[in-house]
Amino acid sequence: MTLLFYYVYGTFKLAVIAQQIYARFVKGYTRDRRFAAFNHFVRALGIIAAGSIERGKI
């Protein structure tokens, strides 16, 4: 159970970082087009974390 917690928590932390980068892109603070699709990355990380929680394993 402990490993699952840290896996999901790490996934959440990555999603937060990606969301912050995406928000900076949307607000125009960065113009790097690679960040334009980070909203999809954030969603995928959420799906991965939720799936791990539902299955009870990584």
PDB file with one MODEL, atoms N, CA, C and O in Angstrom:
MODEL        1
ATOM      1  N   MET A   1       0.824  -1.202   0.000  1.00  0.00           N
ATOM      2  CA  MET A   1       0.000   0.000   0.000  1.00  0.00           C
ATOM      3  C   MET A   1       0.861   1.255   0.000  1.00  0.00           C
ATOM      4  O   MET A   1       0.517   2.242  -0.650  1.00  0.00           O
ATOM      5  N   THR A   2       1.955   1.228   0.709  1.00  0.00           N
ATOM      6  CA  THR A   2       2.804   2.408   0.804  1.00  0.00           C
ATOM      7  C   THR A   2       3.413   2.770  -0.544  1.00  0.00           C
ATOM      8  O   THR A   2       3.470   3.945  -0.907  1.00  0.00           O
ATOM      9  N   LEU A   3       3.866   1.765  -1.286  1.00  0.00           N
ATOM     10  CA  LEU A   3       4.452   2.029  -2.593  1.00  0.00           C
ATOM     11  C   LEU A   3       3.420   2.657  -3.527  1.00  0.00           C
ATOM     12  O   LEU A   3       3.739   3.585  -4.270  1.00  0.00           O
ATOM     13  N   LEU A   4       2.195   2.161  -3.493  1.00  0.00           N
ATOM     14  CA  LEU A   4       1.120   2.715  -4.313  1.00  0.00           C
ATOM     15  C   LEU A   4       0.891   4.190  -3.983  1.00  0.00           C
ATOM     16  O   LEU A   4       0.720   5.011  -4.885  1.00  0.00           O
ATOM     17  N   PHE A   5       0.888   4.522  -2.705  1.00  0.00           N
ATOM     18  CA  PHE A   5       0.690   5.912  -2.294  1.00  0.00           C
ATOM     19  C   PHE A   5       1.757   6.815  -2.911  1.00  0.00           C
ATOM     20  O   PHE A   5       1.439   7.862  -3.476  1.00  0.00           O
ATOM     21  N   TYR A   6       3.020   6.408  -2.801  1.00  0.00           N
ATOM     22  CA  TYR A   6       4.102   7.247  -3.308  1.00  0.00           C
ATOM     23  C   TYR A   6       4.105   7.320  -4.836  1.00  0.00           C
ATOM     24  O   TYR A   6       4.491   8.339  -5.409  1.00  0.00           O
ATOM     25  N   TYR A   7       3.682   6.255  -5.485  1.00  0.00           N
ATOM     26  CA  TYR A   7       3.561   6.273  -6.939  1.00  0.00           C
ATOM     27  C   TYR A   7       2.505   7.285  -7.381  1.00  0.00           C
ATOM     28  O   TYR A   7       2.754   8.110  -8.261  1.00  0.00           O
ATOM     29  N   VAL A   8       1.337   7.214  -6.770  1.00  0.00           N
ATOM     30  CA  VAL A   8       0.251   8.133  -7.113  1.00  0.00           C
ATOM     31  C   VAL A   8       0.621   9.562  -6.737  1.00  0.00           C
ATOM     32  O   VAL A   8       0.343  10.496  -7.488  1.00  0.00           O
ATOM     33  N   TYR A   9       1.240   9.731  -5.589  1.00  0.00           N
ATOM     34  CA  TYR A   9       1.660  11.070  -5.157  1.00  0.00           C
ATOM     35  C   TYR A   9       2.683  11.649  -6.138  1.00  0.00           C
ATOM     36  O   TYR A   9       2.596  12.824  -6.496  1.00  0.00           O
ATOM     37  N   GLY A  10       3.637  10.847  -6.569  1.00  0.00           N
ATOM     38  CA  GLY A  10       4.623  11.300  -7.550  1.00  0.00           C
ATOM     39  C   GLY A  10       3.978  11.672  -8.873  1.00  0.00           C
ATOM     40  O   GLY A  10       4.356  12.661  -9.501  1.00  0.00           O
ATOM     41  N   THR A  11       3.002  10.876  -9.294  1.00  0.00           N
ATOM     42  CA  THR A  11       2.275  11.178 -10.523  1.00  0.00           C
ATOM     43  C   THR A  11       1.530  12.500 -10.395  1.00  0.00           C
ATOM     44  O   THR A  11       1.515  13.309 -11.322  1.00  0.00           O
ATOM     45  N   PHE A  12       0.916  12.708  -9.241  1.00  0.00           N
ATOM     46  CA  PHE A  12       0.223  13.969  -8.972  1.00  0.00           C
ATOM     47  C   PHE A  12       1.189  15.153  -9.030  1.00  0.00           C
ATOM     48  O   PHE A  12       0.867  16.192  -9.606  1.00  0.00           O
ATOM     49  N   LYS A  13       2.369  14.993  -8.435  1.00  0.00           N
ATOM     50  CA  LYS A  13       3.352  16.076  -8.441  1.00  0.00           C
ATOM     51  C   LYS A  13       3.797  16.409  -9.864  1.00  0.00           C
ATOM     52  O   LYS A  13       3.957  17.580 -10.206  1.00  0.00           O
ATOM     53  N   LEU A  14       3.995  15.388 -10.689  1.00  0.00           N
ATOM     54  CA  LEU A  14       4.347  15.625 -12.089  1.00  0.00           C
ATOM     55  C   LEU A  14       3.223  16.368 -12.810  1.00  0.00           C
ATOM     56  O   LEU A  14       3.484  17.259 -13.618  1.00  0.00           O
ATOM     57  N   ALA A  15       1.984  16.004 -12.520  1.00  0.00           N
ATOM     58  CA  ALA A  15       0.836  16.672 -13.142  1.00  0.00           C
ATOM     59  C   ALA A  15       0.778  18.146 -12.738  1.00  0.00           C
ATOM     60  O   ALA A  15       0.458  19.002 -13.562  1.00  0.00           O
ATOM     61  N   VAL A  16       1.084  18.439 -11.491  1.00  0.00           N
ATOM     62  CA  VAL A  16       1.076  19.831 -11.025  1.00  0.00           C
ATOM     63  C   VAL A  16       2.152  20.636 -11.751  1.00  0.00           C
ATOM     64  O   VAL A  16       1.899  21.762 -12.180  1.00  0.00           O
ATOM     65  N   ILE A  17       3.323  20.079 -11.889  1.00  0.00           N
ATOM     66  CA  ILE A  17       4.412  20.772 -12.596  1.00  0.00           C
ATOM     67  C   ILE A  17       4.023  21.021 -14.050  1.00  0.00           C
ATOM     68  O   ILE A  17       4.203  22.123 -14.567  1.00  0.00           O
ATOM     69  N   ALA A  18       3.490  19.995 -14.705  1.00  0.00           N
ATOM     70  CA  ALA A  18       3.076  20.139 -16.103  1.00  0.00           C
ATOM     71  C   ALA A  18       1.964  21.166 -16.247  1.00  0.00           C
ATOM     72  O   ALA A  18       1.938  21.924 -17.216  1.00  0.00           O
ATOM     73  N   GLN A  19       1.051  21.195 -15.294  1.00  0.00           N
ATOM     74  CA  GLN A  19      -0.048  22.157 -15.353  1.00  0.00           C
ATOM     75  C   GLN A  19       0.465  23.587 -15.179  1.00  0.00           C
ATOM     76  O   GLN A  19      -0.036  24.510 -15.821  1.00  0.00           O
ATOM     77  N   GLN A  20       1.445  23.768 -14.325  1.00  0.00           N
ATOM     78  CA  GLN A  20       2.036  25.097 -14.138  1.00  0.00           C
ATOM     79  C   GLN A  20       2.728  25.557 -15.415  1.00  0.00           C
ATOM     80  O   GLN A  20       2.618  26.722 -15.795  1.00  0.00           O
ATOM     81  N   ILE A  21       3.437  24.653 -16.077  1.00  0.00           N
ATOM     82  CA  ILE A  21       4.103  24.999 -17.340  1.00  0.00           C
ATOM     83  C   ILE A  21       3.072  25.343 -18.396  1.00  0.00           C
ATOM     84  O   ILE A  21       3.235  26.313 -19.136  1.00  0.00           O
ATOM     85  N   TYR A  22       2.007  24.551 -18.469  1.00  0.00           N
ATOM     86  CA  TYR A  22       0.946  24.816 -19.437  1.00  0.00           C
ATOM     87  C   TYR A  22       0.286  26.167 -19.163  1.00  0.00           C
ATOM     88  O   TYR A  22       0.015  26.919 -20.100  1.00  0.00           O
ATOM     89  N   ALA A  23       0.027  26.481 -17.915  1.00  0.00           N
ATOM     90  CA  ALA A  23      -0.582  27.770 -17.561  1.00  0.00           C
ATOM     91  C   ALA A  23       0.312  28.927 -17.986  1.00  0.00           C
ATOM     92  O   ALA A  23      -0.181  29.946 -18.470  1.00  0.00           O
ATOM     93  N   ARG A  24       1.620  28.778 -17.809  1.00  0.00           N
ATOM     94  CA  ARG A  24       2.551  29.824 -18.252  1.00  0.00           C
ATOM     95  C   ARG A  24       2.485  29.997 -19.770  1.00  0.00           C
ATOM     96  O   ARG A  24       2.560  31.119 -20.272  1.00  0.00           O
ATOM     97  N   PHE A  25       2.345  28.897 -20.493  1.00  0.00           N
ATOM     98  CA  PHE A  25       2.234  28.968 -21.941  1.00  0.00           C
ATOM     99  C   PHE A  25       0.952  29.694 -22.349  1.00  0.00           C
ATOM    100  O   PHE A  25       0.978  30.574 -23.209  1.00  0.00           O
ATOM    101  N   VAL A  26      -0.164  29.321 -21.729  1.00  0.00           N
ATOM    102  CA  VAL A  26      -1.460  29.916 -22.061  1.00  0.00           C
ATOM    103  C   VAL A  26      -1.454  31.422 -21.776  1.00  0.00           C
ATOM    104  O   VAL A  26      -2.033  32.199 -22.535  1.00  0.00           O
ATOM    105  N   LYS A  27      -0.810  31.827 -20.702  1.00  0.00           N
ATOM    106  CA  LYS A  27      -0.756  33.243 -20.337  1.00  0.00           C
ATOM    107  C   LYS A  27       0.269  34.016 -21.152  1.00  0.00           C
ATOM    108  O   LYS A  27       0.346  35.240 -21.051  1.00  0.00           O
ATOM    109  N   GLY A  28       1.055  33.315 -21.955  1.00  0.00           N
ATOM    110  CA  GLY A  28       2.020  33.981 -22.822  1.00  0.00           C
ATOM    111  C   GLY A  28       3.367  34.245 -22.181  1.00  0.00           C
ATOM    112  O   GLY A  28       4.178  34.979 -22.747  1.00  0.00           O
ATOM    113  N   TYR A  29       3.629  33.673 -21.026  1.00  0.00           N
ATOM    114  CA  TYR A  29       4.920  33.875 -20.361  1.00  0.00           C
ATOM    115  C   TYR A  29       6.035  33.081 -21.019  1.00  0.00           C
ATOM    116  O   TYR A  29       7.214  33.386 -20.839  1.00  0.00           O
ATOM    117  N   THR A  30       5.663  32.065 -21.781  1.00  0.00           N
ATOM    118  CA  THR A  30       6.623  31.311 -22.586  1.00  0.00           C
ATOM    119  C   THR A  30       5.991  31.057 -23.940  1.00  0.00           C
ATOM    120  O   THR A  30       4.775  30.893 -24.040  1.00  0.00           O
ATOM    121  N   ARG A  31       6.793  31.023 -24.966  1.00  0.00           N
ATOM    122  CA  ARG A  31       6.268  30.849 -26.320  1.00  0.00           C
ATOM    123  C   ARG A  31       6.668  29.510 -26.928  1.00  0.00           C
ATOM    124  O   ARG A  31       6.435  29.276 -28.114  1.00  0.00           O
ATOM    125  N   ASP A  32       7.249  28.658 -26.157  1.00  0.00           N
ATOM    126  CA  ASP A  32       7.701  27.365 -26.653  1.00  0.00           C
ATOM    127  C   ASP A  32       6.491  26.493 -26.990  1.00  0.00           C
ATOM    128  O   ASP A  32       5.731  26.117 -26.098  1.00  0.00           O
ATOM    129  N   ARG A  33       6.311  26.176 -28.255  1.00  0.00           N
ATOM    130  CA  ARG A  33       5.137  25.439 -28.722  1.00  0.00           C
ATOM    131  C   ARG A  33       5.068  24.021 -28.169  1.00  0.00           C
ATOM    132  O   ARG A  33       4.005  23.401 -28.211  1.00  0.00           O
ATOM    133  N   ARG A  34       6.172  23.495 -27.652  1.00  0.00           N
ATOM    134  CA  ARG A  34       6.148  22.149 -27.071  1.00  0.00           C
ATOM    135  C   ARG A  34       5.202  22.078 -25.874  1.00  0.00           C
ATOM    136  O   ARG A  34       4.709  21.002 -25.535  1.00  0.00           O
ATOM    137  N   PHE A  35       4.948  23.212 -25.237  1.00  0.00           N
ATOM    138  CA  PHE A  35       4.101  23.225 -24.047  1.00  0.00           C
ATOM    139  C   PHE A  35       2.613  23.351 -24.375  1.00  0.00           C
ATOM    140  O   PHE A  35       1.778  23.283 -23.473  1.00  0.00           O
ATOM    141  N   ALA A  36       2.278  23.529 -25.626  1.00  0.00           N
ATOM    142  CA  ALA A  36       0.880  23.750 -26.025  1.00  0.00           C
ATOM    143  C   ALA A  36      -0.016  22.557 -25.729  1.00  0.00           C
ATOM    144  O   ALA A  36      -1.214  22.734 -25.513  1.00  0.00           O
ATOM    145  N   ALA A  37       0.526  21.368 -25.714  1.00  0.00           N
ATOM    146  CA  ALA A  37      -0.283  20.165 -25.499  1.00  0.00           C
ATOM    147  C   ALA A  37      -0.127  19.593 -24.094  1.00  0.00           C
ATOM    148  O   ALA A  37      -0.534  18.458 -23.846  1.00  0.00           O
ATOM    149  N   PHE A  38       0.442  20.344 -23.189  1.00  0.00           N
ATOM    150  CA  PHE A  38       0.658  19.830 -21.833  1.00  0.00           C
ATOM    151  C   PHE A  38      -0.647  19.570 -21.095  1.00  0.00           C
ATOM    152  O   PHE A  38      -0.658  18.816 -20.122  1.00  0.00           O
ATOM    153  N   ASN A  39      -1.742  20.174 -21.531  1.00  0.00           N
ATOM    154  CA  ASN A  39      -3.025  19.874 -20.892  1.00  0.00           C
ATOM    155  C   ASN A  39      -3.387  18.401 -21.095  1.00  0.00           C
ATOM    156  O   ASN A  39      -4.009  17.792 -20.225  1.00  0.00           O
ATOM    157  N   HIS A  40      -3.004  17.830 -22.229  1.00  0.00           N
ATOM    158  CA  HIS A  40      -3.243  16.409 -22.484  1.00  0.00           C
ATOM    159  C   HIS A  40      -2.349  15.540 -21.596  1.00  0.00           C
ATOM    160  O   HIS A  40      -2.759  14.472 -21.142  1.00  0.00           O
ATOM    161  N   PHE A  41      -1.144  16.004 -21.360  1.00  0.00           N
ATOM    162  CA  PHE A  41      -0.207  15.305 -20.483  1.00  0.00           C
ATOM    163  C   PHE A  41      -0.753  15.261 -19.057  1.00  0.00           C
ATOM    164  O   PHE A  41      -0.687  14.227 -18.393  1.00  0.00           O
ATOM    165  N   VAL A  42      -1.289  16.379 -18.594  1.00  0.00           N
ATOM    166  CA  VAL A  42      -1.868  16.453 -17.245  1.00  0.00           C
ATOM    167  C   VAL A  42      -3.045  15.482 -17.127  1.00  0.00           C
ATOM    168  O   VAL A  42      -3.166  14.760 -16.138  1.00  0.00           O
ATOM    169  N   ARG A  43      -3.895  15.473 -18.127  1.00  0.00           N
ATOM    170  CA  ARG A  43      -5.054  14.562 -18.121  1.00  0.00           C
ATOM    171  C   ARG A  43      -4.595  13.106 -18.093  1.00  0.00           C
ATOM    172  O   ARG A  43      -5.142  12.294 -17.346  1.00  0.00           O
ATOM    173  N   ALA A  44      -3.593  12.778 -18.906  1.00  0.00           N
ATOM    174  CA  ALA A  44      -3.089  11.403 -18.945  1.00  0.00           C
ATOM    175  C   ALA A  44      -2.518  10.983 -17.591  1.00  0.00           C
ATOM    176  O   ALA A  44      -2.732   9.852 -17.155  1.00  0.00           O
ATOM    177  N   LEU A  45      -1.805  11.871 -16.934  1.00  0.00           N
ATOM    178  CA  LEU A  45      -1.265  11.549 -15.611  1.00  0.00           C
ATOM    179  C   LEU A  45      -2.385  11.303 -14.608  1.00  0.00           C
ATOM    180  O   LEU A  45      -2.270  10.427 -13.751  1.00  0.00           O
ATOM    181  N   GLY A  46      -3.455  12.061 -14.706  1.00  0.00           N
ATOM    182  CA  GLY A  46      -4.604  11.849 -13.829  1.00  0.00           C
ATOM    183  C   GLY A  46      -5.250  10.497 -14.063  1.00  0.00           C
ATOM    184  O   GLY A  46      -5.639   9.814 -13.115  1.00  0.00           O
ATOM    185  N   ILE A  47      -5.364  10.110 -15.322  1.00  0.00           N
ATOM    186  CA  ILE A  47      -5.941   8.812 -15.666  1.00  0.00           C
ATOM    187  C   ILE A  47      -5.052   7.678 -15.158  1.00  0.00           C
ATOM    188  O   ILE A  47      -5.548   6.680 -14.636  1.00  0.00           O
ATOM    189  N   ILE A  48      -3.748   7.835 -15.313  1.00  0.00           N
ATOM    190  CA  ILE A  48      -2.798   6.832 -14.833  1.00  0.00           C
ATOM    191  C   ILE A  48      -2.915   6.673 -13.318  1.00  0.00           C
ATOM    192  O   ILE A  48      -2.985   5.552 -12.813  1.00  0.00           O
ATOM    193  N   ALA A  49      -2.935   7.786 -12.600  1.00  0.00           N
ATOM    194  CA  ALA A  49      -3.023   7.730 -11.133  1.00  0.00           C
ATOM    195  C   ALA A  49      -4.350   7.121 -10.684  1.00  0.00           C
ATOM    196  O   ALA A  49      -4.379   6.283  -9.783  1.00  0.00           O
ATOM    197  N   ALA A  50      -5.438   7.540 -11.310  1.00  0.00           N
ATOM    198  CA  ALA A  50      -6.752   7.010 -10.936  1.00  0.00           C
ATOM    199  C   ALA A  50      -6.837   5.515 -11.216  1.00  0.00           C
ATOM    200  O   ALA A  50      -7.416   4.766 -10.429  1.00  0.00           O
ATOM    201  N   GLY A  51      -6.268   5.085 -12.322  1.00  0.00           N
ATOM    202  CA  GLY A  51      -6.273   3.658 -12.648  1.00  0.00           C
ATOM    203  C   GLY A  51      -5.498   2.849 -11.621  1.00  0.00           C
ATOM    204  O   GLY A  51      -5.915   1.753 -11.247  1.00  0.00           O
ATOM    205  N   SER A  52      -4.382   3.379 -11.168  1.00  0.00           N
ATOM    206  CA  SER A  52      -3.592   2.689 -10.147  1.00  0.00           C
ATOM    207  C   SER A  52      -4.359   2.574  -8.837  1.00  0.00           C
ATOM    208  O   SER A  52      -4.317   1.539  -8.172  1.00  0.00           O
ATOM    209  N   ILE A  53      -5.054   3.633  -8.475  1.00  0.00           N
ATOM    210  CA  ILE A  53      -5.851   3.606  -7.250  1.00  0.00           C
ATOM    211  C   ILE A  53      -6.973   2.566  -7.365  1.00  0.00           C
ATOM    212  O   ILE A  53      -7.202   1.788  -6.438  1.00  0.00           O
ATOM    213  N   GLU A  54      -7.663   2.558  -8.496  1.00  0.00           N
ATOM    214  CA  GLU A  54      -8.764   1.614  -8.684  1.00  0.00           C
ATOM    215  C   GLU A  54      -8.295   0.161  -8.666  1.00  0.00           C
ATOM    216  O   GLU A  54      -8.952  -0.698  -8.079  1.00  0.00           O
ATOM    217  N   ARG A  55      -7.153  -0.115  -9.313  1.00  0.00           N
ATOM    218  CA  ARG A  55      -6.616  -1.473  -9.343  1.00  0.00           C
ATOM    219  C   ARG A  55      -5.934  -1.866  -8.032  1.00  0.00           C
ATOM    220  O   ARG A  55      -5.816  -3.048  -7.709  1.00  0.00           O
ATOM    221  N   GLY A  56      -5.492  -0.863  -7.292  1.00  0.00           N
ATOM    222  CA  GLY A  56      -4.788  -1.126  -6.052  1.00  0.00           C
ATOM    223  C   GLY A  56      -3.350  -1.551  -6.253  1.00  0.00           C
ATOM    224  O   GLY A  56      -2.730  -2.128  -5.360  1.00  0.00           O
ATOM    225  N   LYS A  57      -2.821  -1.260  -7.438  1.00  0.00           N
ATOM    226  CA  LYS A  57      -1.426  -1.577  -7.725  1.00  0.00           C
ATOM    227  C   LYS A  57      -0.898  -0.644  -8.804  1.00  0.00           C
ATOM    228  O   LYS A  57      -1.655   0.052  -9.481  1.00  0.00           O
ATOM    229  N   ILE A  58       0.405  -0.650  -8.941  1.00  0.00           N
ATOM    230  CA  ILE A  58       1.060   0.227  -9.913  1.00  0.00           C
ATOM    231  C   ILE A  58       0.875  -0.329 -11.309  1.00  0.00           C
ATOM    232  O   ILE A  58       1.352   0.262 -12.277  1.00  0.00           O
TER     233      ILE A  58
ENDMDL
END
